[in-house]
Amino acid sequence: MYEIIKQLCDKNDISISKLCEIVTNSTGNLATWKKGYMRSDYLQKVADYFQVSTDYLLGREPQNIIVTESDHEKQYDETTNQVSEAFSKLSFSDKAKVMNLIAELSEKNDE
């Protein structure tokens, strides 16, 4: 449990001691967290803070994606670069087809 919470803290740029203080109003509980003990109400507060399930924090279920805003930005930038690279390799006529398809999809979304 502690390692999962530590990873979430690292991923979300918050120290675990700061999280402990937010959740419990004290950093004194951190030692018990390290031993794998946490009150159920604190566990729920940590889960709510990171928007994950308590089962995930307890290692009972996988959390496939833990997404932060910076992750979204990185994924968007990576996807944009991939699309741009693929588009640049197309022939002129294929680029025109892609642009027409984009225009059609945009019209459908506007409806």
Backbone as CSV, one residue per row, in Angstrom:
resi,resn,N_x,N_y,N_z,CA_x,CA_y,CA_z,C_x,C_y,C_z
1,MET,0.823,-1.187,0.000,0.000,0.000,0.000,0.873,1.260,0.000
2,TYR,1.856,1.296,0.860,2.714,2.478,0.947,3.393,2.771,-0.381
3,GLU,3.903,1.723,-1.034,4.603,1.916,-2.305,3.673,2.465,-3.375
4,ILE,2.440,1.980,-3.396,1.456,2.474,-4.371,1.168,3.946,-4.114
5,ILE,0.967,4.297,-2.860,0.695,5.695,-2.513,1.907,6.562,-2.848
6,LYS,3.097,6.056,-2.571,4.329,6.794,-2.886,4.435,7.039,-4.389
7,GLN,4.115,6.021,-5.188,4.153,6.186,-6.644,3.149,7.235,-7.105
8,LEU,1.961,7.206,-6.527,0.955,8.207,-6.877,1.423,9.614,-6.508
9,CYS,2.038,9.718,-5.347,2.568,11.019,-4.918,3.633,11.510,-5.893
10,ASP,4.568,10.632,-6.239,5.630,11.009,-7.171,5.051,11.430,-8.515
11,LYS,4.072,10.660,-8.991,3.461,10.935,-10.291,2.715,12.268,-10.285
12,ASN,2.186,12.637,-9.130,1.380,13.856,-9.035,2.114,15.002,-8.347
13,ASP,3.433,14.834,-8.204,4.294,15.906,-7.701,3.867,16.433,-6.327
14,ILE,3.639,15.493,-5.406,3.344,15.855,-4.025,4.141,14.899,-3.140
15,SER,4.694,15.408,-2.072,5.439,14.522,-1.174,4.441,13.706,-0.367
16,ILE,4.853,12.521,0.016,3.956,11.675,0.798,3.712,12.274,2.174
17,SER,4.691,12.991,2.705,4.476,13.630,4.009,3.443,14.758,3.894
18,LYS,3.448,15.473,2.769,2.448,16.524,2.552,1.061,15.893,2.409
19,LEU,0.975,14.774,1.667,-0.295,14.075,1.538,-0.795,13.622,2.906
20,CYS,0.097,13.050,3.711,-0.261,12.600,5.049,-0.810,13.763,5.872
21,GLU,-0.175,14.899,5.750,-0.629,16.085,6.480,-2.016,16.523,6.001
22,ILE,-2.244,16.490,4.688,-3.544,16.869,4.127,-4.635,15.922,4.633
23,VAL,-4.331,14.631,4.622,-5.325,13.613,4.964,-5.587,13.527,6.461
24,THR,-4.521,13.629,7.261,-4.653,13.375,8.706,-4.432,14.602,9.579
25,ASN,-4.063,15.706,8.960,-3.721,16.929,9.686,-2.460,16.766,10.527
26,SER,-1.644,15.788,10.182,-0.404,15.522,10.907,0.497,14.666,10.024
27,THR,1.802,14.779,10.223,2.716,13.881,9.519,3.093,12.690,10.401
28,GLY,2.585,12.671,11.628,2.913,11.617,12.574,2.421,10.236,12.169
29,ASN,1.413,10.182,11.306,0.860,8.897,10.874,1.689,8.241,9.777
30,LEU,2.655,8.936,9.245,3.450,8.417,8.136,4.166,7.119,8.500
31,ALA,4.646,7.007,9.714,5.353,5.786,10.142,4.432,4.572,10.082
32,THR,3.174,4.752,10.474,2.242,3.622,10.405,1.882,3.297,8.957
33,TRP,1.829,4.309,8.103,1.577,4.062,6.677,2.684,3.195,6.098
34,LYS,3.928,3.512,6.470,5.073,2.746,5.964,4.993,1.281,6.376
35,LYS,4.389,1.017,7.524,4.232,-0.356,8.003,3.032,-1.048,7.368
36,GLY,2.270,-0.299,6.576,1.120,-0.887,5.903,-0.182,-0.759,6.660
37,TYR,-0.204,0.110,7.657,-1.411,0.314,8.438,-1.966,1.705,8.165
38,MET,-3.289,1.756,7.940,-3.928,3.044,7.720,-5.394,2.916,8.112
39,ARG,-5.888,3.901,8.805,-7.307,3.917,9.140,-8.126,3.926,7.856
40,SER,-9.282,3.294,7.900,-10.112,3.190,6.703,-10.557,4.555,6.188
41,ASP,-10.837,5.497,7.083,-11.249,6.823,6.625,-10.087,7.555,5.945
42,TYR,-8.861,7.334,6.403,-7.698,7.929,5.747,-7.468,7.279,4.386
43,LEU,-7.655,5.962,4.333,-7.498,5.252,3.069,-8.473,5.812,2.030
44,GLN,-9.713,6.034,2.441,-10.714,6.580,1.530,-10.346,7.998,1.095
45,LYS,-9.821,8.794,2.004,-9.419,10.162,1.658,-8.270,10.156,0.646
46,VAL,-7.317,9.245,0.812,-6.207,9.133,-0.141,-6.747,8.706,-1.505
47,ALA,-7.649,7.719,-1.510,-8.251,7.257,-2.758,-8.994,8.398,-3.450
48,ASP,-9.753,9.156,-2.687,-10.482,10.297,-3.248,-9.521,11.351,-3.788
49,TYR,-8.448,11.589,-3.051,-7.468,12.596,-3.467,-6.904,12.258,-4.850
50,PHE,-6.563,10.984,-5.063,-5.954,10.572,-6.328,-6.972,10.045,-7.343
51,GLN,-8.227,10.020,-6.951,-9.305,9.528,-7.813,-9.041,8.090,-8.271
52,VAL,-8.705,7.246,-7.314,-8.521,5.820,-7.546,-9.365,5.077,-6.508
53,SER,-9.502,3.786,-6.671,-10.270,3.002,-5.706,-9.398,2.618,-4.511
54,THR,-10.061,2.338,-3.411,-9.319,1.848,-2.247,-8.726,0.476,-2.551
55,ASP,-9.415,-0.322,-3.348,-8.864,-1.627,-3.739,-7.553,-1.454,-4.504
56,TYR,-7.475,-0.430,-5.321,-6.214,-0.178,-6.027,-5.108,0.151,-5.020
57,LEU,-5.404,1.009,-4.066,-4.402,1.373,-3.068,-3.941,0.157,-2.261
58,LEU,-4.843,-0.778,-2.055,-4.516,-1.985,-1.304,-3.864,-3.058,-2.165
59,GLY,-3.714,-2.783,-3.457,-3.073,-3.729,-4.359,-3.994,-4.846,-4.811
60,ARG,-5.291,-4.652,-4.657,-6.262,-5.697,-5.009,-6.737,-5.626,-6.450
61,GLU,-6.569,-4.488,-7.072,-6.986,-4.355,-8.462,-5.996,-3.473,-9.200
62,PRO,-5.780,-3.784,-10.463,-4.858,-2.952,-11.237,-5.510,-1.626,-11.604
63,GLN,-4.718,-0.634,-11.663,-5.166,0.667,-12.152,-4.350,0.900,-13.398
64,ASN,-4.934,0.614,-14.537,-4.178,0.633,-15.784,-3.654,2.016,-16.137
65,ILE,-4.454,3.015,-15.835,-4.033,4.350,-16.224,-4.205,5.288,-15.045
66,ILE,-3.128,5.884,-14.661,-3.158,6.958,-13.684,-2.726,8.192,-14.461
67,VAL,-3.665,9.034,-14.739,-3.404,10.114,-15.674,-3.410,11.454,-14.957
68,THR,-2.370,12.218,-15.206,-2.313,13.581,-14.723,-2.466,14.508,-15.918
69,GLU,-2.652,15.766,-15.650,-2.814,16.730,-16.735,-1.583,16.746,-17.635
70,SER,-0.395,16.657,-17.047,0.820,16.656,-17.854,0.897,15.402,-18.716
71,ASP,0.346,14.267,-18.227,0.291,13.051,-19.042,-0.569,13.270,-20.271
72,HIS,-1.708,13.949,-20.079,-2.582,14.245,-21.218,-1.842,15.105,-22.234
73,GLU,-1.126,16.100,-21.752,-0.384,16.975,-22.647,0.698,16.212,-23.401
74,LYS,1.423,15.342,-22.700,2.467,14.547,-23.344,1.871,13.612,-24.386
75,GLN,0.762,12.958,-24.035,0.113,12.035,-24.964,-0.401,12.796,-26.180
76,TYR,-0.982,13.968,-25.959,-1.477,14.783,-27.063,-0.326,15.194,-27.967
77,ASP,0.772,15.663,-27.385,1.936,16.075,-28.175,2.503,14.906,-28.974
78,GLU,2.590,13.735,-28.344,3.124,12.556,-29.021,2.222,12.149,-30.181
79,THR,0.919,12.148,-29.948,-0.036,11.786,-31.001,0.018,12.796,-32.138
80,THR,0.092,14.071,-31.801,0.173,15.110,-32.819,1.423,14.925,-33.671
81,ASN,2.537,14.632,-33.028,3.781,14.409,-33.772,3.675,13.193,-34.687
82,GLN,3.059,12.124,-34.202,2.906,10.913,-35.012,2.015,11.174,-36.220
83,VAL,0.920,11.866,-35.998,0.007,12.182,-37.102,0.700,13.094,-38.109
84,SER,1.403,14.078,-37.626,2.110,15.005,-38.514,3.157,14.283,-39.353
85,GLU,3.899,13.396,-38.714,4.920,12.636,-39.426,4.293,11.736,-40.485
86,ALA,3.223,11.050,-40.122,2.552,10.165,-41.079,1.967,10.968,-42.236
87,PHE,1.367,12.103,-41.917,0.766,12.953,-42.949,1.824,13.468,-43.924
88,SER,2.980,13.837,-43.400,4.037,14.389,-44.262,4.561,13.365,-45.258
89,LYS,4.389,12.082,-44.972,4.877,11.023,-45.858,3.873,10.655,-46.951
90,LEU,2.664,11.183,-46.860,1.628,10.857,-47.841,1.851,11.592,-49.161
91,SER,1.331,10.998,-50.212,1.341,11.677,-51.514,0.339,12.827,-51.465
92,PHE,0.419,13.705,-52.433,-0.481,14.857,-52.484,-1.936,14.394,-52.531
93,SER,-2.230,13.396,-53.364,-3.621,12.938,-53.495,-4.114,12.282,-52.202
94,ASP,-3.242,11.551,-51.507,-3.637,10.961,-50.229,-3.842,12.033,-49.162
95,LYS,-3.037,13.086,-49.197,-3.235,14.199,-48.261,-4.595,14.840,-48.498
96,ALA,-4.979,14.973,-49.756,-6.282,15.556,-50.092,-7.410,14.668,-49.556
97,LYS,-7.248,13.351,-49.685,-8.256,12.417,-49.167,-8.398,12.559,-47.649
98,VAL,-7.282,12.654,-46.964,-7.303,12.803,-45.507,-7.998,14.110,-45.128
99,MET,-7.685,15.167,-45.824,-8.303,16.475,-45.528,-9.814,16.421,-45.766
100,ASN,-10.239,15.741,-46.826,-11.672,15.595,-47.089,-12.347,14.790,-45.975
101,LEU,-11.698,13.728,-45.539,-12.237,12.915,-44.456,-12.365,13.738,-43.173
102,ILE,-11.353,14.532,-42.883,-11.393,15.392,-41.693,-12.555,16.371,-41.788
103,ALA,-12.753,16.936,-42.963,-13.857,17.878,-43.167,-15.204,17.184,-42.948
104,GLU,-15.351,15.958,-43.473,-16.598,15.199,-43.282,-16.849,14.909,-41.808
105,LEU,-15.810,14.483,-41.110,-15.950,14.184,-39.674,-16.294,15.439,-38.878
106,SER,-15.710,16.555,-39.253,-15.997,17.810,-38.558,-17.463,18.207,-38.743
107,GLU,-17.976,17.993,-39.957,-19.383,18.303,-40.230,-20.299,17.411,-39.401
108,LYS,-19.956,16.129,-39.282,-20.772,15.211,-38.484,-20.786,15.627,-37.010
109,ASN,-19.658,16.080,-36.513,-19.578,16.503,-35.112,-20.341,17.781,-34.861
110,ASP,-20.468,18.616,-35.903,-21.184,19.876,-35.750,-22.700,19.660,-35.724
111,GLU,-23.152,18.511,-36.222,-24.607,18.244,-36.288,-25.186,17.937,-34.952
